[in-house]
Amino acid sequence: MEEKFDYTKAMAELDAIVKKVEDPATKLDDIDALVSRSKELIKACREYLRTVKEKVDSLDKE
């Protein structure tokens, strides 16, 4: 069973990633992994928002 995408959780994770990347104690290798994860989250958020926009647009046409 596929887990439903949670936009709020994704945004919270992105906020946490920003804080970790901005922390001078974070190692460069860790930053690389965090940036990769943020790219995945951003892609998922954009897809989610695109889907929501399409649903709203289709309601406007009814």
Contacts in CASP RR format, 6 or more apart in sequence:
PFRMAT RR
TARGET T0000
AUTHOR 0000-0000-0000
METHOD contacts of the structure
MODEL  1
MEEKFDYTKAMAELDAIVKKVEDPATKLDDIDALVSRSKELIKACREYLR
TVKEKVDSLDKE
5 44 0 8 1.000
5 48 0 8 1.000
7 45 0 8 1.000
7 48 0 8 1.000
7 49 0 8 1.000
10 41 0 8 1.000
10 44 0 8 1.000
10 45 0 8 1.000
10 48 0 8 1.000
11 45 0 8 1.000
13 37 0 8 1.000
13 41 0 8 1.000
14 38 0 8 1.000
14 41 0 8 1.000
14 42 0 8 1.000
14 45 0 8 1.000
17 34 0 8 1.000
17 37 0 8 1.000
17 38 0 8 1.000
17 41 0 8 1.000
20 26 0 8 1.000
20 30 0 8 1.000
20 31 0 8 1.000
20 34 0 8 1.000
21 31 0 8 1.000
21 34 0 8 1.000
21 35 0 8 1.000
26 34 0 8 1.000
END
